[in-house]
Amino acid sequence: MIIASCLLTLELTDVFSLKEKRSILKSVLKRLPQKFNVAVAEVDKHDVWGTAVIALVMVGNDAARLHSQLQKAISWLETHRPDVPIADYEIEILA
């Protein structure tokens, strides 16, 4: 069993309240699992308006495929959600 995780730091520059942040993140956290079959959660910066840290996790038996799927999720987020720019990301594969 191989576990692949991706830690994304999102810059929410036009967000001025936690309510706005939660609204945006709720949409992202709902859509990514539907589209890419990943587990997603906000994992850090819970009380910071302009930044969010989310984790994507997948389990499988092919590390290359898992890495590719996480890359596709990142690309999709960049393309379809320009209001949620990715400041940084890190993919980790655990075998």
C-alpha positions in Angstrom: 0.0 0.0 0.0 1.3 3.4 -1.0 0.0 6.7 0.6 0.4 9.9 -1.3 -0.2 13.3 0.3 -0.1 16.9 -0.9 0.1 19.9 1.4 -1.2 23.0 -0.3 -0.8 26.6 1.0 -3.5 28.8 -0.5 -3.3 32.6 -0.6 -6.8 34.1 -0.2 -5.9 37.8 -1.0 -9.5 39.1 -1.4 -10.8 37.5 1.8 -11.6 39.8 4.7 -13.4 37.5 7.2 -13.3 34.0 8.4 -16.9 33.6 7.0 -15.7 34.4 3.5 -12.7 32.0 3.9 -15.0 29.2 5.1 -17.3 29.8 2.1 -14.5 29.5 -0.4 -12.9 26.5 1.3 -16.2 24.7 1.6 -16.6 24.8 -2.1 -13.0 23.6 -2.8 -13.2 20.9 -0.1 -16.4 19.6 -1.7 -15.3 19.7 -5.3 -11.8 18.1 -5.1 -13.0 14.7 -3.7 -15.8 14.6 -6.3 -13.4 15.2 -9.2 -10.3 13.4 -8.1 -11.3 10.8 -5.5 -9.0 12.2 -2.8 -9.5 12.9 0.9 -9.3 16.6 1.6 -9.1 18.6 4.8 -8.1 22.0 6.1 -5.1 21.2 8.3 -3.5 24.5 9.4 -4.1 28.3 9.6 -7.7 27.8 10.7 -8.1 31.3 12.1 -6.1 33.3 9.5 -8.2 35.1 6.9 -5.8 35.3 4.0 -4.2 31.9 4.1 -5.4 28.3 4.1 -3.5 25.1 4.3 -5.2 22.0 3.0 -4.1 18.4 2.6 -5.0 16.0 -0.2 -4.5 12.3 0.4 -4.8 9.2 -1.8 -4.1 5.5 -1.2 -3.1 3.0 -3.9 -0.5 0.6 -5.2 1.1 2.7 -8.0 3.2 5.7 -6.8 3.5 7.2 -10.2 -0.3 7.2 -10.7 -0.9 8.7 -7.3 1.6 11.4 -7.9 0.0 12.1 -11.3 -3.4 12.3 -9.8 -2.3 14.8 -7.2 -0.6 16.9 -9.9 -3.9 16.9 -11.9 -5.8 18.1 -8.8 -3.3 20.9 -8.4 -3.5 21.9 -12.0 -7.3 21.7 -11.9 -7.4 24.0 -8.9 -5.1 26.5 -10.6 -7.2 26.5 -13.8 -10.7 26.4 -12.4 -10.3 28.3 -9.2 -8.1 31.4 -9.9 -9.6 33.0 -6.8 -7.7 30.5 -4.7 -4.0 30.9 -5.8 -1.6 28.3 -4.7 1.4 29.8 -2.9 3.2 26.6 -2.3 2.7 22.8 -2.4 4.5 19.7 -1.4 3.8 16.1 -2.5 5.0 13.2 -0.4 4.8 9.5 -1.2 5.0 7.0 1.6 5.5 3.3 0.6 
